Amino acid sequence: MVSEFELIKLFNGIGSKYNEQNGIVLSPGDDCAVIDLPLPIVTSIDASICDVHFPNNASAKDIGYRAVAVALSDIAAMGCQPRGFSISLSCLNQDISWYKDLADGFTNIADEFQMSLIGGDVTKGPLNINVVVYGTPYNSKFLKRNGAKKGDFICITKPVGRAKKGLEDFQNNKSESSFLEDYLRPKPQIELGKKIVNYASSCIDISDGLLSDLNHILVSSKVGATILLDDIPITSDIDDINAGDDYDLCFTLPPQMMESKFYKIGEITEELGIKFNSNKGYDASIKGFDHFKNE
């Protein structure tokens, strides 16, 4: 039978080789971790619940990686550098090999972004992983939602709906699908956030759907937008603009900073609200994911 202390020992040491560079002066083993850095610390938390945020038959490695990745997306949206993460895990599984695979998933993403696991908690209960992430600005700047200005271009960097298609293919046992990674192992856009932090006027990750999350920027910035539906790169159909779990960044920037690798999907206006334009007959409304409304 798996014990709590066996699991703590299993997870202890993940990312510890990055402790010094991340300012971790006291790592797991005491009641609290201690972080000592000269820059402000940004932090965010995300819950990953079985059969809500991931399928119960996903591999433990993918579950572990995904739980941390989705939390890191908020660090990317702030244009910041990951430093560490904490995990609170509840689970009923008694198979130690499953936990070893879960730890491998945590290790994979810790190594990918050179960050430290600095603490956490384990308990017996329905499968649920809460992840707290910590980061710092690369310099004195970080991105917020409230800086969009009239005339700014609204941009994303990849087609929407890829994660939705990945989940559909996973549920249909299409093991060769190129979209599975988009859902099971989403890539936080840390490098993109670092790239645009010095000139983007606002930013958000589109975990709850492009239109829903863009609307958060508009409300925070007290502006509106004209959206060019025909120019939004989609994976399956126009409904992809409301699909969640893509974990790309939606950001606004001055026209002179536009790059060919960005997809311009609209412009910021003074008039509040969203106006949709389409020559293809597309119609749209905001239908983002809401945990208290969606089932």
N, C-alpha and C positions, 0 to 999 in steps of 0.2 A: 504494500500500500504506500502511495506517495505521501511524504510528510512535508509540512510547511517549510521546515528548515532545510530539507533536501532541495526544494525548489529555490529557496533563497541562495543556497550555495551554487546551484546551477546557473542562475542569472548573474551572480556576483562576478565582476571582472569584465563584463561586456563593455567594450570601448575604453577600458581603463588606460590603454596605451596613449590615449588622447587627453588624459586628465591635465597634464601640465600645460599644453597649448590652449586648453579651454578654461584655464583658471580654476580647476577643481582642486581645492586644497584639502578637502575632507570628503572622501567618497563613501559608498555604502559600508556599513559596519557600525556606525553610530546612529543616534536618533534622527539626525539631520545631516544632509550634505552641506558643504560650505563652498561658495563660489566667490572668488576674489578677482574682479576684472575692472579695468579703468573706464570701461564704457557702460552705458545704461544696459540693463537686461530686459529683453522683451520675452514674454511668456504667453502661452496659450494652452488650452486643454481640449481634447477630443475624446468622445466615447465611441467604442466599437463594440456593438452588441450583436451576438449571433443571430442570424436570420433577419437582421435589420440592416447591418452594414456589411456583412459578408455571409456567404452560404455556410451552413453547418458542415458541408462535405468538402469545403476548401482545405487544402493542405495546411498543416500547422505553420510551416515555413512562410507560406503566403499570408496567413492570418497575422503572424507577427510582424512581417515586413509592412503589410498594408496598414496596420493599426498605427505604426509610427509615421509612415509616409503621409497619411491624411492630416495628421497633426502638424507635420513639418510644412505643409502647404501654406499655413498661416504665417510661418516665419518667412517663407518666400515672398508672400504678398506684402510684407513689410520691408522687403529689400534687405533682409538681415541674414547673418551667418549663424547656422546651427552650432550650439555649444554642448548641449546635453539634453537628456530626457529622463523622466521618471515614469514608472509603470505601476498601475494598480490592477491586479489580475484576480478575477474570480473564475473558478472552473470546477467541474465535477469529474473530469477525466482522471483515471487512476493509472494510466499508462505512462511511465516515465519517458518512453521513447517519444511520445507525443510532445512532451515538454521540452525535450532536447531539440526537436525540430522547431518548436516555437522559439527557443533561444537562438537557434541558427538564423531564423528570420530577423530577430532583433539584431543579431550580430552583423548580418548582411547590410542592413541599412546604417548601422553605427559605423561600419567601415567605409561605406560609400560616401558618407558625409563627415567622417572623422569627428564623431561626437561621442560623448561618454554617457553611459547609463549611470545615473547618480543616486538612484534610490527607488523605492516602491513598496508594494505590499501585495501579499498573496492571501487568498481566502477561498473557502469552499462555497460554491454557489453556481448559478447559471453562467455560462460563458460570456464574459464581459471584460473588455480591456480598456482601461482609461489611461491615456497617455498625456503627460504634461511635457511640453517642449520649452527649451530655453535658448535664446539667441542674443546676439549683439549686433548693432549696426556695423557696417564695414568702416564707416567714418562717422561723421556727426549727423548724417542724414538717414531718415527712414521714411517709408511710404505710408500714406494714410488714404482714407476714402474721401476726404472733404476738400480736395484741391482742384477739382475739374473746373475748367474755364471755358467760356464761350469760344467756339472755333477749334477747340482741341479735337484731335482725332481719337476715336475709340478703337482699341486694337485687342486682338487675341493672337495666338501663335500657332494653333493647330485646330483641325476640324473638331467641332462639337459632336457629341454622341458616340465617341469611340468606346468609352467605358460602358455605356448602355448596351452597345453591340457586343462587347466582351462578356458581359453578364449573360446576355441571351445565348451566346455561343457556348458558354460554360454550362448553362442549364440544359442545352441541347447536345452536350457531350462532343462538341466540335473541338477536339483537342489540338488540332493543327491551326486553329484560328489565330491570325496575327493580332487580334484585338484582345485576347485573354490577358496579356500583360497590362493593358490599359486599365482593366478593372482590378485584377488581382494584385498587381504591383505598380500602382501609379507613381510617376516620377515627380516629386516636388520640384517646382521650377526655381530652385535656389539660384542658379547661374543667371537666369533671366532677371530675377529680382535684383541681383547684384549689378547687372548691366544697365537697367533702366532707373535705378534709384536716384541718380543725379539729375535726371531730366523729366521723368514722368510726373504728371501733376496729381494723379490718384491711381490707386490700384486695389484689386480685390481678387481672391481666388474664386473660381466658379464651381465650387463643390456642390452648390444647391441648384445649379442651372444658370446659364448665361444671363438670361433676361432678369431673373430674380436677383442675382447678385449685382448686375449692373445697376439695377434700380436702387440698391443700397448706396452706390456711389452718387447717383443723382440726388437722392434725398439728403445725403450728408453734405453734398456740395451746393445744394439749393439751385440746381440747374435742371435742364431737360436734355433730350437727345432726339436726333433723327437717326433711325436705324435702317440701313440698306440691307434688307433681307436677302436679296439676290447675291450679296457679296459675302455672306456668312458661310464659311466652309462647313458642310454637313457630311455626316457619314451615311445615314440611311434616308432620312426625310426631314422635312422642315420642323417636325416635332423635336428634333435633336436640340433645338435652341433652348428647350426647357429641361433637357436631360441633366441629371446630376452626376457627380463622381468624376468629372473630367479633370479637375485639379490643374487646369491651365490658369494663367493670370489674365484678367481683363484690366486694361489700364488705359489711361488717357495721356496724351502728350501733345506738345505744340507741333503743328504741321511740318516745321523744318527739321524735326527730329525723326520723322517717319523713315523706316527702313523697309527694304524689299522683303525681308523675312517675316515682317509683321502683316497680319491681315487687318486692313481697315474695314470696320463694319458699321461705321457711322460717325457722327460729329455731335459735339456738345452744343446746346442751344440755350438761350436765355429763357425761352418759354418752357415752363415746367411740364413734366410728363414725357412720354415716349411717343413719337410719331413714326409709323412704319411706312417704308416705301418699297414697292416691288413691281417690276415689269413682268414677272413670271406668274402673277396672280396669287402669290403667297399671302397668307393672312396669319396673324400671330396675336397672342395675348400672353401675359405673364402667368406661368403655372409652375413656379419653382417648388422644390421639395420642402415640405413642412412636416416635422415629426408628429405634430399634434393633429394634422389633417390627413396626411398620406398614410396608407396602410400597405 
